[in-house]
Amino acid sequence: MNKLGEKIKEIRLKEGLSQEAFAKELGYNSRSTINKIEKGINEISYDKLMLLIQKYEIELDELFDKNKKKSFAPLDDDSILYVSFSARSAGNCTDIVQYLLRPKDKLILFKDIFYNPCSKCNYECFKSICKYRYDDIYDLLDSANNYKKVVFIVPMYCGNPSSLYFMISERMQDYFSNNENKWDFFLEKLHFICIYGSDEETPYFIETFKSIIKDETKILKIERHKYNLKMSERVLDREEVISLLEQYKSRIVNV
């Protein structure tokens, strides 16, 4: 069950409705449609979502379970925003950021924010607005341009960036197509730290990152195979990686 499906089920139960009755309220022909939406098998359409909001007088923040206590705002004008796209809370990505992090900087674990993937939709963004526009991704991107720098930490598996990175990459298309004036400014701030096997294994995506930011010096490449490291091993156990991070600090962090 996905987060939106769970919330829709909560609303139905709060109203004391069976799946069959709830389906009729929203104009569906079968209870199975509601069952699939609640389980995350199917997505609710944009029109039905708007009907749900209006019919039961639901606040968008309530429906999308946005955490008002979560703040992506920088602590001061010199703050750096680090966004980790690892599925682990305490893996190499977090280790690297903790090594670089200053008290005024912020680390966001993308896996822990409220997000929806760009999928199971009818391209609502083409004709109106993305139906997921009220999740944390938009607040995160709104806040990003208030930082001195934005650093995406992207682990790669079998030559591909993590699926969490693809999620923000897809959702950024809708955000920046509606905020075109912010794109160049965002690119100026954007840096990448990539943890992967080797350049030989991952040439395509490193080149993709370079094509986005047009500056290879803004990509810190940590190639595990250079240091005979397996995916499960800690990159900070190698003095060579520590040396790389020290150089990165002097060039990027402490500027």
SERO-4910 file (N, C-alpha, C, O; in steps of 0.05 Angstrom, whole numbers):
BEGIN
 pado doro    nc1    nc2    nc3   cac1   cac2   cac3    cc1    cc2    cc3    oc1    oc2    oc3
  Met    A     17    -24      0      0      0      0     18     25      0     36     27     16
  Asn    A     13     44    -18     29     69    -18     17     89      1     -5     86     12
  Lys    A     31    112      4     23    131     24     -4    144     17    -20    148     34
  Leu    A     -8    151     -8    -33    164    -16    -56    143    -14    -77    151     -5
  Gly    A    -51    119    -21    -71     98    -18    -79     94     11   -103     91     17
  Glu    A    -60     95     29    -65     92     57    -83    115     67   -102    111     82
  Lys    A    -77    140     57    -92    163     66   -121    162     56   -139    170     70
  Ile    A   -124    153     31   -151    150     20   -167    130     35   -191    134     40
  Lys    A   -154    108     43   -168     88     60   -176    100     87   -198     95     97
  Glu    A   -159    116     99   -165    129    124   -190    147    121   -207    148    139
  Ile    A   -192    162     99   -214    180     95   -240    163     92   -261    171    103
  Arg    A   -239    142     77   -263    125     73   -272    113    100   -296    114    106
  Leu    A   -254    103    116   -261     92    142   -272    113    161   -290    108    176
  Lys    A   -260    137    160   -269    159    177   -298    167    170   -313    175    187
  Glu    A   -305    164    144   -332    171    135   -351    147    139   -375    150    135
  Gly    A   -341    124    148   -357    101    154   -369     88    129   -391     78    129
  Leu    A   -353     89    107   -363     79     82   -349     53     74   -325     49     79
  Ser    A   -364     34     62   -352     10     51   -338     18     25   -342     40     14
  Gln    A   -322      0     15   -309      6    -11   -329      9    -33   -326     26    -51
  Glu    A   -351     -6    -32   -372     -4    -53   -385     24    -51   -390     36    -72
  Ala    A   -392     32    -27   -406     58    -24   -387     81    -31   -395    101    -43
  Phe    A   -362     78    -24   -342     99    -30   -338    101    -60   -335    123    -71
  Ala    A   -338     78    -73   -335     78   -103   -358     94   -116   -353    109   -134
  Lys    A   -382     90   -106   -405    104   -117   -403    134   -112   -410    150   -129
  Glu    A   -394    141    -88   -390    170    -81   -371    184   -101   -375    207   -107
  Leu    A   -351    169   -110   -331    181   -128   -337    176   -157   -322    184   -175
  Gly    A   -359    162   -163   -366    157   -190   -353    133   -203   -353    131   -228
  Tyr    A   -343    115   -187   -332     90   -198   -353     69   -200   -373     70   -185
  Asn    A   -350     50   -218   -370     29   -222   -366      4   -204   -384    -12   -201
  Ser    A   -342      2   -192   -336    -23   -178   -320    -17   -153   -303      1   -153
  Arg    A   -325    -32   -131   -310    -30   -107   -281    -38   -111   -263    -29    -97
  Ser    A   -276    -56   -131   -249    -65   -136   -231    -42   -144   -207    -44   -139
  Thr    A   -242    -22   -156   -226      2   -164   -215     15   -139   -191     22   -137
  Ile    A   -232     19   -119   -224     31    -93   -204     13    -79   -184     22    -68
  Asn    A   -208    -13    -80   -190    -32    -68   -162    -30    -79   -143    -30    -65
  Lys    A   -161    -27   -106   -135    -26   -119   -121      1   -113    -97      2   -111
  Ile    A   -137     23   -111   -126     49   -105   -114     49    -77    -92     59    -72
  Glu    A   -129     37    -58   -120     36    -30    -94     19    -27    -77     25    -10
  Lys    A    -92     -1    -44    -69    -19    -42    -45     -9    -59    -23    -20    -57
  Gly    A    -49     13    -74    -28     24    -90    -24     10   -116     -5     15   -130
  Ile    A    -43     -8   -123    -41    -21   -149    -48     -2   -172    -35     -2   -192
  Asn    A    -69     13   -168    -77     34   -186    -75     62   -173    -77     64   -148
  Glu    A    -71     82   -189    -71    109   -178    -98    122   -183   -111    117   -203
  Ile    A   -106    139   -164   -130    154   -168   -126    176   -189   -104    188   -189
  Ser    A   -145    180   -206   -141    200   -228   -142    228   -216   -152    232   -194
  Tyr    A   -132    247   -231   -131    275   -221   -159    285   -216   -164    298   -196
  Asp    A   -178    280   -234   -205    289   -231   -218    278   -206   -232    292   -192
  Lys    A   -214    252   -201   -226    239   -178   -212    250   -152   -225    252   -131
  Leu    A   -187    256   -154   -173    267   -131   -184    294   -123   -189    299   -100
  Met    A   -189    311   -143   -202    337   -138   -230    334   -127   -238    349   -109
  Leu    A   -245    314   -137   -272    309   -127   -271    300    -98   -287    309    -82
  Leu    A   -252    283    -91   -248    274    -64   -243    297    -45   -255    299    -24
  Ile    A   -225    315    -53   -218    339    -37   -242    356    -32   -247    365    -10
  Gln    A   -258    361    -54   -281    379    -52   -304    366    -36   -316    379    -19
  Lys    A   -309    341    -41   -332    327    -30   -330    324      1   -349    327     15
  Tyr    A   -306    318     10   -302    313     38   -287    336     52   -278    333     75
  Glu    A   -284    359     38   -272    383     49   -245    377     63   -241    383     86
  Ile    A   -228    365     48   -202    356     58   -180    377     50   -179    386     28
  Glu    A   -164    383     70   -141    400     64   -120    384     49   -115    361     55
  Leu    A   -106    397     30    -86    383     15    -63    373     33    -53    351     28
  Asp    A    -56    389     53    -35    381     71    -42    355     86    -26    338     91
  Glu    A    -68    353     92    -78    329    106    -77    305     88    -69    283     95
  Leu    A    -87    309     63    -88    287     44    -60    276     37    -56    252     36
  Phe    A    -42    294     33    -15    286     26      4    282     49     28    277     46
  Asp    A     -8    285     73      7    278     98     33    294    100     54    283    108
  Lys    A     32    319     92     57    335     93     64    342    122     47    348    138
  Asn    A     89    339    128     99    344    155    106    373    158    127    382    148
  Lys    A     90    388    171     95    417    174    120    423    190    131    445    188
  Lys    A    129    403    206    152    408    222    178    404    206    199    413    214
  Lys    A    176    391    183    199    387    166    206    413    151    189    425    138
  Ser    A    230    422    154    238    447    141    263    441    124    282    428    133
  Phe    A    261    451    100    284    449     81    300    475     80    318    478     64
  Ala    A    292    495     96    304    521     94    332    521    104    338    507    123
  Pro    A    350    537     92    378    538    101    380    553    128    363    569    135
  Leu    A    402    547    142    406    560    168    418    588    164    413    606    180
  Asp    A    434    591    143    443    618    136    451    619    106    448    600     92
  Asp    A    460    642     97    466    646     69    489    629     58    492    626     34
  Asp    A    505    619     76    528    603     68    523    573     70    542    557     66
  Ser    A    499    565     76    492    536     80    494    521     53    488    531     32
  Ile    A    502    496     56    502    477     33    481    456     39    479    445     61
  Leu    A    466    449     18    445    428     20    456    403      8    464    403    -16
  Tyr    A    457    381     23    464    355     13    439    338     12    424    336     31
  Val    A    435    325    -11    412    307    -14    423    280    -22    435    276    -43
  Ser    A    418    260     -4    428    233     -9    405    217    -22    383    217    -13
  Phe    A    412    203    -43    393    186    -57    398    156    -52    391    139    -68
  Ser    A    411    151    -30    415    123    -21    390    113     -6    376    129      7
  Ala    A    385     87     -8    363     75      6    371     69     35    354     61     51
  Arg    A    396     73     42    406     67     69    409     92     85    417    113     74
  Ser    A    403     90    111    407    113    128    436    117    137    445    139    142
  Ala    A    450     95    138    478     96    148    497     81    130    511     63    139
  Gly    A    497     89    105    515     76     85    537     96     77    543    115     91
  Asn    A    550     90     55    572    107     46    564    136     40    580    154     45
  Cys    A    540    140     29    531    167     23    530    184     48    539    207     48
  Thr    A    518    173     69    516    187     94    543    192    107    549    213    117
  Asp    A    560    172    105    588    175    116    602    198    103    615    214    117
  Ile    A    600    200     77    614    221     62    603    248     70    619    267     75
  Val    A    577    251     71    565    277     78    573    284    107    579    308    112
  Gln    A    572    265    125    579    271    153    608    281    155    615    297    172
  Tyr    A    625    271    137    653    280    137    655    309    127    671    324    137
  Leu    A    637    316    108    638    343     97    621    364    112    626    388    110
  Leu    A    601    354    126    580    371    137    591    391    158    606    383    176
  Arg    A    583    416    155    589    436    174    563    441    191    542    433    182
  Pro    A    565    453    214    541    458    231    519    473    216    495    468    222
  Lys    A    526    490    197    506    506    184    495    493    159    477    503    146
  Asp    A    505    469    152    496    455    128    473    436    135    467    432    159
  Lys    A    460    425    115    437    408    120    439    383    102    445    385     79
  Leu    A    433    360    114    431    335    100    402    325     98    389    323    119
  Ile    A    392    320     75    366    309     71    368    281     59    381    277     38
  Leu    A    357    261     73    356    234     61    330    233     45    308    233     56
  Phe    A    333    231     19    310    233      1    290    210      8    266    214      5
  Lys    A    300    188     17    282    165     23    262    171     45    242    159     48
  Asp    A    269    191     62    253    197     85    233    220     81    216    224     99
  Ile    A    234    233     59    215    255     54    190    242     42    190    219     34
  Phe    A    168    258     40    144    249     29    145    254     -1    143    277    -10
  Tyr    A    147    233    -17    150    236    -46    132    217    -60    123    196    -49
  Asn    A    126    223    -85    111    205   -103    127    203   -129    137    223   -139
  Pro    A    130    179   -140    144    176   -165    127    186   -188    103    188   -186
  Cys    A    140    193   -210    127    203   -234    117    178   -249    130    169   -268
  Ser    A     94    168   -241     84    143   -253     54    140   -248     43    155   -232
  Lys    A     42    121   -261     13    115   -256     -4    140   -259    -21    145   -241
  Cys    A      1    155   -279    -15    180   -283    -24    181   -312    -16    165   -329
  Asn    A    -39    201   -318    -49    206   -346    -37    232   -357    -49    246   -372
  Tyr    A    -12    237   -349      2    261   -358    -14    286   -351    -17    304   -368
  Glu    A    -25    287   -327    -40    311   -319    -23    336   -321    -34    358   -325
  Cys    A      3    334   -317     20    357   -318     20    371   -345     26    395   -347
  Phe    A     12    356   -367     11    368   -393    -13    387   -396    -12    407   -411
  Lys    A    -35    380   -383    -60    395   -387    -67    413   -363    -82    432   -366
  Ser    A    -57    407   -340    -63    423   -316    -39    424   -298    -20    439   -304
  Ile    A    -39    409   -276    -16    408   -259    -11    379   -251    -29    362   -251
  Cys    A     14    373   -245     21    346   -235      5    341   -210      3    358   -192
  Lys    A     -8    318   -208    -25    312   -185    -10    307   -160    -22    305   -138
  Tyr    A     17    305   -162     33    301   -138     47    326   -129     66    325   -113
  Arg    A     39    349   -140     53    374   -135     54    382   -106     70    400    -98
  Tyr    A     38    370    -89     36    379    -61     53    362    -43     50    364    -18
  Asp    A     70    345    -53     87    329    -35    113    345    -29    116    368    -38
  Asp    A    132    332    -15    155    347     -5    175    354    -27    192    372    -23
  Ile    A    174    342    -50    193    347    -71    192    377    -79    213    389    -84
  Tyr    A    168    388    -81    166    416    -90    176    435    -69    189    455    -75
  Asp    A    172    429    -43    183    445    -22    213    444    -22    227    464    -18
  Leu    A    224    420    -27    253    416    -28    265    432    -50    285    446    -46
  Leu    A    253    431    -74    264    446    -97    260    476    -93    277    492   -101
  Asp    A    238    484    -81    234    513    -75    256    523    -56    266    546    -60
  Ser    A    264    507    -37    284    515    -17    312    514    -28    330    528    -19
  Ala    A    317    497    -48    344    492    -57    358    517    -67    382    520    -62
  Asn    A    344    535    -80    356    559    -90    364    579    -69    376    600    -75
  Asn    A    356    573    -44    364    591    -22    390    583    -10    400    596      9
  Tyr    A    402    561    -20    427    551     -9    451    561    -26    447    568    -50
  Lys    A    474    562    -14    498    570    -29    504    549    -50    511    556    -73
  Lys    A    502    523    -43    507    501    -61    487    479    -55    477    477    -33
  Val    A    482    463    -76    465    439    -72    481    415    -83    490    415   -106
  Val    A    484    395    -66    501    372    -73    483    347    -73    472    340    -52
  Phe    A    480    335    -96    466    309    -98    486    286    -95    506    285   -110
  Ile    A    482    269    -75    499    246    -71    485    222    -83    464    213    -72
  Val    A    496    211   -104    482    190   -120    499    164   -120    520    163   -132
  Pro    A    489    144   -107    502    117   -109    493    104   -135    470    108   -144
  Met    A    510     88   -146    503     74   -171    506     44   -167    524     34   -154
  Tyr    A    486     29   -177    486      0   -175    485    -12   -203    467     -6   -219
  Cys    A    503    -30   -208    505    -43   -235    505    -22   -257    493    -26   -278
  Gly    A    519      0   -252    522     20   -273    499     40   -275    499     57   -292
  Asn    A    479     38   -257    456     56   -258    453     72   -232    458     61   -211
  Pro    A    446     97   -234    439    112   -209    416     99   -194    400     85   -206
  Ser    A    415    104   -169    393     92   -152    366    102   -163    364    123   -175
  Ser    A    346     85   -158    319     92   -167    309    118   -155    292    132   -167
  Leu    A    318    125   -130    309    149   -117    318    174   -133    304    194   -135
  Tyr    A    342    172   -145    351    194   -162    334    198   -186    327    220   -194
  Phe    A    325    176   -198    308    178   -222    281    191   -214    270    206   -231
  Met    A    272    187   -190    247    199   -181    248    229   -181    231    242   -192
  Ile    A    269    240   -169    271    269   -169    277    280   -197    268    302   -204
  Ser    A    292    265   -213    299    274   -240    273    277   -256    270    297   -271
  Glu    A    255    258   -254    230    259   -269    212    282   -258    201    297   -274
  Arg    A    210    284   -232    193    304   -221    203    333   -225    188    352   -226
  Met    A    230    335   -228    241    362   -233    232    373   -260    231    397   -264
  Gln    A    226    355   -279    217    364   -305    191    381   -303    189    402   -315
  Asp    A    172    371   -286    148    387   -282    153    412   -267    143    434   -274
  Tyr    A    170    410   -246    176    433   -229    188    456   -246    179    479   -245
  Phe    A    209    449   -261    224    470   -275    210    479   -301    215    501   -311
  Ser    A    192    462   -311    177    472   -334    157    493   -326    148    509   -342
  Asn    A    150    494   -300    133    514   -289    148    536   -274    136    555   -263
  Asn    A    174    532   -272    191    552   -258    217    556   -275    239    553   -264
  Glu    A    213    562   -300    236    563   -318    257    583   -310    281    579   -315
  Asn    A    248    604   -296    267    625   -288    286    615   -266    306    628   -261
  Lys    A    280    592   -254    297    582   -232    317    561   -241    336    555   -227
  Trp    A    314    552   -266    331    529   -275    360    536   -276    377    522   -265
  Asp    A    368    558   -289    396    565   -292    409    571   -265    432    564   -260
  Phe    A    393    584   -248    403    590   -221    408    565   -205    428    563   -191
  Phe    A    390    545   -208    394    519   -195    418    505   -205    434    493   -190
  Leu    A    422    505   -231    446    492   -243    472    503   -234    492    489   -230
  Glu    A    472    530   -229    497    542   -219    505    531   -192    528    529   -185
  Lys    A    485    523   -176    490    514   -149    495    483   -148    507    473   -129
  Leu    A    486    469   -168    484    440   -167    512    427   -171    527    433   -189
  His    A    518    408   -152    541    391   -154    533    362   -150    511    356   -140
  Phe    A    550    343   -159    545    315   -155    568    301   -141    591    307   -146
  Ile    A    562    283   -123    581    264   -112    571    237   -120    549    229   -112
  Cys    A    586    222   -135    578    196   -146    595    174   -135    620    176   -135
  Ile    A    582    153   -124    596    130   -114    589    106   -131    566     98   -133
  Tyr    A    610     94   -144    604     74   -164    629     56   -168    649     61   -156
  Gly    A    626     37   -186    648     18   -191    671     31   -204    693     34   -192
  Ser    A    668     39   -229    690     52   -244    679     67   -268    656     62   -276
  Asp    A    696     84   -279    688     99   -303    682     80   -326    665     85   -343
  Glu    A    697     57   -327    693     38   -349    666     26   -348    653     20   -369
  Glu    A    656     21   -324    629      9   -320    607     29   -323    584     21   -331
  Thr    A    612     54   -317    590     74   -315    596     99   -332    593    121   -322
  Pro    A    603     96   -357    610    120   -373    585    136   -379    586    161   -381
  Tyr    A    562    123   -384    539    137   -394    528    157   -374    523    180   -381
  Phe    A    524    148   -349    511    166   -330    530    188   -320    521    210   -313
  Ile    A    556    182   -319    574    204   -312    573    225   -333    574    249   -327
  Glu    A    573    217   -358    570    236   -380    544    251   -379    542    275   -386
  Thr    A    523    237   -370    497    251   -367    498    273   -346    488    294   -350
  Phe    A    511    267   -323    514    287   -303    530    311   -313    524    334   -308
  Lys    A    551    305   -328    567    326   -340    551    343   -359    555    368   -361
  Ser    A    534    330   -375    518    345   -394    497    363   -380    488    383   -392
  Ile    A    489    356   -356    470    372   -341    483    398   -331    472    420   -334
  Ile    A    505    395   -317    517    418   -304    540    431   -320    550    452   -312
  Lys    A    548    418   -342    568    430   -361    595    436   -348    610    452   -358
  Asp    A    601    422   -326    626    428   -312    635    403   -297    623    397   -276
  Glu    A    655    389   -307    664    364   -294    676    369   -267    676    351   -250
  Thr    A    685    393   -261    697    398   -235    676    398   -213    683    398   -189
  Lys    A    651    399   -220    630    399   -200    620    370   -195    600    367   -181
  Ile    A    634    351   -205    627    322   -200    651    310   -185    673    308   -195
  Leu    A    645    300   -160    665    285   -146    660    255   -151    639    245   -143
  Lys    A    679    242   -163    676    214   -171    691    196   -151    715    198   -149
  Ile    A    677    179   -138    689    159   -120    686    132   -132    664    120   -130
  Glu    A    707    122   -145    706     96   -159    716     74   -140    740     73   -134
  Arg    A    698     58   -131    704     37   -111    726     18   -120    743     10   -105
  His    A    725     11   -146    744     -9   -156    773      1   -156    791    -15   -157
  Lys    A    776     27   -156    803     38   -155    816     31   -128    841     29   -126
  Tyr    A    799     27   -108    809     22    -81    803     -6    -72    804    -12    -48
  Asn    A    796    -23    -91    789    -52    -85    768    -54    -63    769    -70    -45
  Leu    A    747    -37    -67    725    -37    -48    700    -51    -59    693    -45    -82
  Lys    A    688    -68    -44    662    -79    -52    640    -60    -44    644    -41    -29
  Met    A    616    -64    -56    594    -46    -51    587    -44    -22    578    -23    -12
  Ser    A    590    -66     -7    583    -66     21    604    -54     40    599    -50     64
  Glu    A    628    -48     29    649    -38     46    650     -7     47    639      6     30
  Arg    A    661      3     68    662     32     74    684     46     58    707     39     60
  Val    A    676     66     42    696     80     26    714     97     44    737    103     36
  Leu    A    704    105     68    721    122     85    743    105     99    760    117    113
  Asp    A    744     80     94    765     63    105    791     66     88    812     56     96
  Arg    A    789     79     65    812     83     48    823    111     51    808    131     48
  Glu    A    849    113     56    861    140     59    859    156     33    857    181     34
  Glu    A    859    142     10    857    156    -15    830    171    -18    829    193    -29
  Val    A    809    159     -8    782    172     -8    782    196     11    771    217      4
  Ile    A    794    193     34    796    215     53    811    239     40    803    262     43
  Ser    A    832    232     25    847    253     11    830    267    -10    830    292    -13
  Leu    A    814    252    -24    795    263    -44    776    283    -31    771    304    -41
  Leu    A    765    274     -8    745    291      7    758    316     18    746    337     19
  Glu    A    783    314     26    797    338     36    801    358     13    798    382     17
  Gln    A    808    348    -10    811    365    -34    784    378    -41    782    402    -48
  Tyr    A    763    362    -39    736    372    -45    728    394    -25    716    414    -33
  Lys    A    735    389      0    729    410     21    742    436     14    729    457     15
  Ser    A    767    435      7    782    460      2    772    474    -23    773    498    -26
  Arg    A    763    458    -43    755    469    -69    725    478    -69    719    498    -81
  Ile    A    708    464    -55    679    468    -57    667    477    -30    653    498    -29
  Val    A    673    463     -9    659    467     16    668    493     30    652    509     39
  Asn    A    694    497     31    705    519     46    710    544     30    723    563     39
  Val    A    699    545      6    702    569    -11    683    590     -1    683    612    -12
***
